[in-house]
Amino acid sequence: MITVQGDRWKRRGFSLLWEPRVLSTVIAPTGVVSIRDFFALRKEWPDDLPGSEGDALVVAGLDGCLDSLSEQEAVSWLENDVKSAVLSFQEHYEGQAALILWLASGRTRIGMDLADEEYFWRISAAKDGVRLPLGRCLWGGADADVGRILVSEEKNPDFDGDSYVGLHHPRIS
């Protein structure tokens, strides 16, 4: 399992983040854009990004959208619309900016199947709820390249403990 420590994920790549204290180190709450605004920005990406001193865009609302869709609609939307927008962002900024999706409930809703190390999103908060294959939908099945973002003063923090605040992929294709 890959772990990501330090700040590089705040300036490059694609991340899912759920820890509020870490979010505040990336961007002021007023700089976070809605998922609707994210799709609107796709028509003309801004020159200056509001987070990480101009190197990051933070988007909120993905979780609410997923909760409002059926399983099939959610998978299709992630694979087609969301992934396409992420690829457009990466292409426009030539991999030199970070796209961070804020998922307030991510800690309890994102899981990983230990047998194959594939990440998923729980449609409902229940442990046995429907699972959307995040790795297949967003990262094209490249779960092996996903790192767990760990923020801690400890030298070797627990990758499943309180230090685990998100997921980071350096570049999806």
C-alpha angles and dihedrals in degrees: 000000000000119000125197119209128171127035106293092105088062091063107032140031135013123303142180110210132185109164113100095203089056093044089059089059090058104042145353111256091246090061096059112105127213122246088249091055090046091059090046091052089057089077089063118004112214121249092225122048119208100227138067093016092305098322103095144056117201118201127192130192106055092115093054091050092050091050092053096052132075116249093259093045091049094051092047093047093049094046096045114023105025097039091046091053091048091051090048090052092049092047094048094050092037091232091300098114138057126241110200123187111205111218108178092191095041096113092063099030103046116073140163129225102231095208095062102011092235118152123226141180119231109226090206128031090244114105092232095048127121114292126215114209101239093179094055095040101044107019100034090244093306094131089139089070094053116105129201111239109230121190114187144120089230119102094227109021122189108267090213097040136083091296091066103095105156151330128271132196116188095215132343125213 
